[in-house]
Amino acid sequence: MTRTVRAAIATAAAAATLALAAPAQAHPFDPKPGADGVGDPLFPTLGNGGYDVRHYDLSFDFTPVTYDFTGTMKISAKATQDLSSFNLDIDSLAIDAVKVDGKDAAFAVSLGKSGQELTVTPAGGLHDNRPFEVAVTYHGNGKTKPIGVPGWRYMSDGGFASAAQSSRADTFAPVNDTTMDKASWTFHLTAPDGWTPGANGTKTGTRPAGEGKTTSDFRLDVPMASELLGISVEKQTLLTGHGPHGVKLRHYVPDDQVATYRPIVEQTGGQIAWLEKTLGVRFPFDTYGMQIVRDGYSDALENQTLSLFGPGWFKNACTSTTYTNVMVHEMTHQWFGDSVTPTTWQSAWLNEGPAVYYAALWADQQGTASMEDKMRTAYGKLDAVRKTDGPPGLPTELGGFNIYDGAAVVLYALNQQVGQDDYDAIMKSWLTKHRHANADSQDFIDNAIRVTHDPSLRPFLEDWLLSKDNPPMPGHPDWS
């Protein structure tokens, strides 16, 4: 090696060392507003971009009968871009003040397509990847007509229960109202003495709030989408118990109807055990219960860890056990929809299909209804519904037959195609792989192929989920 070559190598090595030692050039701060919607196929303006919520802390002081309330929502979040401003979803809330990291922030309220947009402008903006804290104080009245559909359900005793799905959590508090932004929660619900608050998660205690009021505290450590918010203040009694392997059971029933509902809610432990055995997966939360209201609500809803039921489901409880089907339906949602949450509402069949399917299986095993008969009837109806309301995997809106019974038919077809053992393995893997996370239809298809090693399931499931016509039902060539 010549002296000239050695010198050139030494010079190059020194330059390389200096380059490694020099700090990387910082990314220039370029703040822009966060998006005022996340582009959900069915609800494009729901949710907001530019940040990820890690925790919600809601303080809510409710006055029964008048329905006046005050609230403070504290949000722990992390920026996912350089932010000059960001939005929260609200509807009919009067905003009093907003602070970001303890400092006053400018804010404005504007009309949105499904509610209102609260735009927050922190002084100096927020850097990408930076954690930040937001505190919004507000007030309102639960009977104020919202811009969108109300999330409040009014009880004749002057209390309320929340039914927030799919976009009504923002009538109670400022939130990032998208299924994609799940977070842990704490609740501090204040009500006059003699009134009992209920909320998602585990009750951690009560404390005096002055002027004849008491605050009840709750916490939910596992992530929850805002649409599964379940809060209430009523004249109600808390009933407690224990489910399989230590699952804490707690139920809220009207004060004057405890004797009626106690034997009903006490069945939940056995239903959890049945679903755990059927699914091969333990209950995904450490607590569960039923909220049975006295009136003012006629449906059933899978609020996370605290399903909401109208009284109409139990009118014939003395003569029939069919009410247990809806109990199993909402309980199944704790796995499908609450623990594993669809990325967008376009994949809502992943919530409702399993709930209908396993409730039908429960009824079949209880000897009250035939699973096969139900699936054959639903299959016959689904073909026309595909053309009017969209196929199960591409619904034009929520709440239709296509994403309920029609989606259960898709799962039944999958079972017929792969056999019971592989079907059970697919569902168990789905719940395990995506526990407390988000996933969509393509994730489900990918999981089915991964479990069975059968790539033909991709066109099979895509046909069942997306086609405008019913595919032939495996094992049932006579079905039409």
Summary of the structure (lengths in Angstrom):
residues: 480
radius of gyration: 25.7
end to end distance: 84.5
largest distance: 102.4
contacts: 1654
relative contact order: 0.08
helix: 34%
strand: 30%
